[in-house]
Amino acid sequence: MRPRRELLRLVAENGETAPGLGRPGRGCWICRDEGCAREALRRREIPRALKGKAAAPTLDRLLGWMDLGSLDADGGSRLKS
């Protein structure tokens, strides 16, 4: 398990995924790593972890929330719900 500072919390908000540290509701955690993001998106783990309450964000948006910039490709993960 990674330290909290190495993770990004995502929440389902109004049918969309949003960064959500401190926000209430269904949430999940993803490591702040481009490979994790790509794998989570490729395997569709974000909507599954959010129990179908929100669609997955785009890779660019997810990397932006992680402050990693943007690249194109498949998707990533390692989620904890």
Secondary structure, 3 states (H helix, E strand, C coil): CCCHHHEEEEEEECCEEEECCCCCCCEEEEECCHHHHHHHHHCCHHHHHCCCCCECCCHHHHHHHCCCCCCCCCCECCEEC
